[in-house]
């Protein structure tokens, strides 16, 4: 059984969030998840071939189709869902 890194509560197998405190599973302790009302900071650049530049805050996630994300900065980690 795994436990929440924030509150220590037990986590169900395959859980994405702690049911006790709402922390995403695998989040770094000490970094609170962003509030649900925090807007995503992004810009769309280009005319014919456009790119979406997304600036993530600690705890935010972006999901993309396989093969559609062209590049990332070194401080961003890939995970498979």
PyMOL commands that place a pseudoatom at each C-alpha (Angstrom):
pseudoatom trace, name=CA, resn=UNK, resi=1, chain=A, elem=C, hetatm=0, pos=[0.000, 0.000, 0.000]
pseudoatom trace, name=CA, resn=UNK, resi=2, chain=A, elem=C, hetatm=0, pos=[1.208, 3.501, -0.787]
pseudoatom trace, name=CA, resn=UNK, resi=3, chain=A, elem=C, hetatm=0, pos=[0.706, 6.609, 1.278]
pseudoatom trace, name=CA, resn=UNK, resi=4, chain=A, elem=C, hetatm=0, pos=[0.195, 10.294, 0.484]
pseudoatom trace, name=CA, resn=UNK, resi=5, chain=A, elem=C, hetatm=0, pos=[3.409, 12.339, 0.602]
pseudoatom trace, name=CA, resn=UNK, resi=6, chain=A, elem=C, hetatm=0, pos=[1.463, 15.321, 1.961]
pseudoatom trace, name=CA, resn=UNK, resi=7, chain=A, elem=C, hetatm=0, pos=[-0.865, 13.994, 4.683]
pseudoatom trace, name=CA, resn=UNK, resi=8, chain=A, elem=C, hetatm=0, pos=[0.303, 10.377, 5.083]
pseudoatom trace, name=CA, resn=UNK, resi=9, chain=A, elem=C, hetatm=0, pos=[-3.131, 8.939, 4.333]
pseudoatom trace, name=CA, resn=UNK, resi=10, chain=A, elem=C, hetatm=0, pos=[-3.416, 5.578, 2.529]
pseudoatom trace, name=CA, resn=UNK, resi=11, chain=A, elem=C, hetatm=0, pos=[-3.831, 5.657, -1.257]
pseudoatom trace, name=CA, resn=UNK, resi=12, chain=A, elem=C, hetatm=0, pos=[-5.930, 3.194, -3.238]
pseudoatom trace, name=CA, resn=UNK, resi=13, chain=A, elem=C, hetatm=0, pos=[-4.212, 1.279, -6.046]
pseudoatom trace, name=CA, resn=UNK, resi=14, chain=A, elem=C, hetatm=0, pos=[-4.257, 3.389, -9.209]
pseudoatom trace, name=CA, resn=UNK, resi=15, chain=A, elem=C, hetatm=0, pos=[-5.376, 6.550, -7.378]
pseudoatom trace, name=CA, resn=UNK, resi=16, chain=A, elem=C, hetatm=0, pos=[-4.396, 9.844, -8.993]
pseudoatom trace, name=CA, resn=UNK, resi=17, chain=A, elem=C, hetatm=0, pos=[-5.291, 12.001, -5.986]
pseudoatom trace, name=CA, resn=UNK, resi=18, chain=A, elem=C, hetatm=0, pos=[-5.357, 11.540, -2.206]
pseudoatom trace, name=CA, resn=UNK, resi=19, chain=A, elem=C, hetatm=0, pos=[-8.969, 11.268, -1.028]
pseudoatom trace, name=CA, resn=UNK, resi=20, chain=A, elem=C, hetatm=0, pos=[-8.059, 12.872, 2.315]
pseudoatom trace, name=CA, resn=UNK, resi=21, chain=A, elem=C, hetatm=0, pos=[-6.244, 16.047, 1.203]
pseudoatom trace, name=CA, resn=UNK, resi=22, chain=A, elem=C, hetatm=0, pos=[-6.557, 16.170, -2.621]
pseudoatom trace, name=CA, resn=UNK, resi=23, chain=A, elem=C, hetatm=0, pos=[-2.814, 16.106, -3.319]
pseudoatom trace, name=CA, resn=UNK, resi=24, chain=A, elem=C, hetatm=0, pos=[-1.938, 14.548, -6.709]
pseudoatom trace, name=CA, resn=UNK, resi=25, chain=A, elem=C, hetatm=0, pos=[-0.201, 11.180, -6.330]
pseudoatom trace, name=CA, resn=UNK, resi=26, chain=A, elem=C, hetatm=0, pos=[3.519, 11.593, -6.921]
pseudoatom trace, name=CA, resn=UNK, resi=27, chain=A, elem=C, hetatm=0, pos=[3.524, 15.313, -6.103]
pseudoatom trace, name=CA, resn=UNK, resi=28, chain=A, elem=C, hetatm=0, pos=[6.605, 16.635, -4.355]
pseudoatom trace, name=CA, resn=UNK, resi=29, chain=A, elem=C, hetatm=0, pos=[5.997, 17.184, -0.636]
pseudoatom trace, name=CA, resn=UNK, resi=30, chain=A, elem=C, hetatm=0, pos=[5.992, 20.845, 0.353]
pseudoatom trace, name=CA, resn=UNK, resi=31, chain=A, elem=C, hetatm=0, pos=[4.710, 22.090, -3.018]
pseudoatom trace, name=CA, resn=UNK, resi=32, chain=A, elem=C, hetatm=0, pos=[0.970, 22.607, -2.775]
pseudoatom trace, name=CA, resn=UNK, resi=33, chain=A, elem=C, hetatm=0, pos=[-1.108, 21.837, -5.861]
pseudoatom trace, name=CA, resn=UNK, resi=34, chain=A, elem=C, hetatm=0, pos=[-2.394, 24.934, -7.637]
pseudoatom trace, name=CA, resn=UNK, resi=35, chain=A, elem=C, hetatm=0, pos=[-5.872, 26.124, -6.814]
pseudoatom trace, name=CA, resn=UNK, resi=36, chain=A, elem=C, hetatm=0, pos=[-8.540, 24.961, -9.254]
pseudoatom trace, name=CA, resn=UNK, resi=37, chain=A, elem=C, hetatm=0, pos=[-9.166, 28.572, -10.252]
pseudoatom trace, name=CA, resn=UNK, resi=38, chain=A, elem=C, hetatm=0, pos=[-5.551, 29.215, -11.355]
pseudoatom trace, name=CA, resn=UNK, resi=39, chain=A, elem=C, hetatm=0, pos=[-5.691, 29.834, -15.106]
pseudoatom trace, name=CA, resn=UNK, resi=40, chain=A, elem=C, hetatm=0, pos=[-3.220, 28.120, -17.401]
pseudoatom trace, name=CA, resn=UNK, resi=41, chain=A, elem=C, hetatm=0, pos=[-0.508, 30.567, -18.535]
pseudoatom trace, name=CA, resn=UNK, resi=42, chain=A, elem=C, hetatm=0, pos=[-0.117, 30.053, -22.290]
pseudoatom trace, name=CA, resn=UNK, resi=43, chain=A, elem=C, hetatm=0, pos=[0.404, 31.890, -25.561]
pseudoatom trace, name=CA, resn=UNK, resi=44, chain=A, elem=C, hetatm=0, pos=[-0.226, 30.771, -29.145]
pseudoatom trace, name=CA, resn=UNK, resi=45, chain=A, elem=C, hetatm=0, pos=[2.478, 31.876, -31.550]
pseudoatom trace, name=CA, resn=UNK, resi=46, chain=A, elem=C, hetatm=0, pos=[2.733, 31.684, -35.323]
pseudoatom trace, name=CA, resn=UNK, resi=47, chain=A, elem=C, hetatm=0, pos=[0.427, 32.001, -38.302]
pseudoatom trace, name=CA, resn=UNK, resi=48, chain=A, elem=C, hetatm=0, pos=[0.488, 28.944, -40.557]
pseudoatom trace, name=CA, resn=UNK, resi=49, chain=A, elem=C, hetatm=0, pos=[2.359, 26.588, -38.223]
pseudoatom trace, name=CA, resn=UNK, resi=50, chain=A, elem=C, hetatm=0, pos=[1.282, 27.481, -34.716]
pseudoatom trace, name=CA, resn=UNK, resi=51, chain=A, elem=C, hetatm=0, pos=[2.829, 26.564, -31.390]
pseudoatom trace, name=CA, resn=UNK, resi=52, chain=A, elem=C, hetatm=0, pos=[1.300, 26.718, -27.941]
pseudoatom trace, name=CA, resn=UNK, resi=53, chain=A, elem=C, hetatm=0, pos=[3.794, 27.836, -25.282]
pseudoatom trace, name=CA, resn=UNK, resi=54, chain=A, elem=C, hetatm=0, pos=[2.638, 26.770, -21.827]
pseudoatom trace, name=CA, resn=UNK, resi=55, chain=A, elem=C, hetatm=0, pos=[4.230, 27.990, -18.606]
pseudoatom trace, name=CA, resn=UNK, resi=56, chain=A, elem=C, hetatm=0, pos=[3.378, 25.561, -15.816]
pseudoatom trace, name=CA, resn=UNK, resi=57, chain=A, elem=C, hetatm=0, pos=[3.260, 26.412, -12.134]
pseudoatom trace, name=CA, resn=UNK, resi=58, chain=A, elem=C, hetatm=0, pos=[4.430, 23.815, -9.591]
pseudoatom trace, name=CA, resn=UNK, resi=59, chain=A, elem=C, hetatm=0, pos=[1.919, 20.979, -9.510]
pseudoatom trace, name=CA, resn=UNK, resi=60, chain=A, elem=C, hetatm=0, pos=[0.260, 21.768, -12.864]
pseudoatom trace, name=CA, resn=UNK, resi=61, chain=A, elem=C, hetatm=0, pos=[0.151, 19.129, -15.600]
pseudoatom trace, name=CA, resn=UNK, resi=62, chain=A, elem=C, hetatm=0, pos=[-0.417, 19.121, -19.357]
pseudoatom trace, name=CA, resn=UNK, resi=63, chain=A, elem=C, hetatm=0, pos=[-1.646, 16.121, -21.323]
pseudoatom trace, name=CA, resn=UNK, resi=64, chain=A, elem=C, hetatm=0, pos=[-0.714, 15.796, -24.999]
pseudoatom trace, name=CA, resn=UNK, resi=65, chain=A, elem=C, hetatm=0, pos=[-1.270, 13.247, -27.750]
pseudoatom trace, name=CA, resn=UNK, resi=66, chain=A, elem=C, hetatm=0, pos=[1.633, 10.935, -28.455]
pseudoatom trace, name=CA, resn=UNK, resi=67, chain=A, elem=C, hetatm=0, pos=[3.819, 12.370, -31.205]
pseudoatom trace, name=CA, resn=UNK, resi=68, chain=A, elem=C, hetatm=0, pos=[2.198, 15.816, -31.098]
pseudoatom trace, name=CA, resn=UNK, resi=69, chain=A, elem=C, hetatm=0, pos=[4.489, 17.525, -28.580]
pseudoatom trace, name=CA, resn=UNK, resi=70, chain=A, elem=C, hetatm=0, pos=[7.570, 18.729, -30.429]
pseudoatom trace, name=CA, resn=UNK, resi=71, chain=A, elem=C, hetatm=0, pos=[9.885, 19.887, -27.638]
pseudoatom trace, name=CA, resn=UNK, resi=72, chain=A, elem=C, hetatm=0, pos=[10.154, 20.658, -23.951]
pseudoatom trace, name=CA, resn=UNK, resi=73, chain=A, elem=C, hetatm=0, pos=[12.614, 22.393, -21.638]
pseudoatom trace, name=CA, resn=UNK, resi=74, chain=A, elem=C, hetatm=0, pos=[15.004, 20.388, -19.465]
pseudoatom trace, name=CA, resn=UNK, resi=75, chain=A, elem=C, hetatm=0, pos=[13.022, 20.984, -16.267]
pseudoatom trace, name=CA, resn=UNK, resi=76, chain=A, elem=C, hetatm=0, pos=[9.896, 19.238, -17.651]
pseudoatom trace, name=CA, resn=UNK, resi=77, chain=A, elem=C, hetatm=0, pos=[9.503, 15.476, -17.162]
pseudoatom trace, name=CA, resn=UNK, resi=78, chain=A, elem=C, hetatm=0, pos=[7.747, 13.020, -19.490]
pseudoatom trace, name=CA, resn=UNK, resi=79, chain=A, elem=C, hetatm=0, pos=[5.393, 10.427, -18.019]
pseudoatom trace, name=CA, resn=UNK, resi=80, chain=A, elem=C, hetatm=0, pos=[3.083, 7.995, -19.738]
pseudoatom trace, name=CA, resn=UNK, resi=81, chain=A, elem=C, hetatm=0, pos=[-0.522, 7.918, -18.637]
for i in range(1, 81): cmd.bond("trace and resi %d" % i, "trace and resi %d" % (i + 1))
show_as sticks, trace
zoom trace
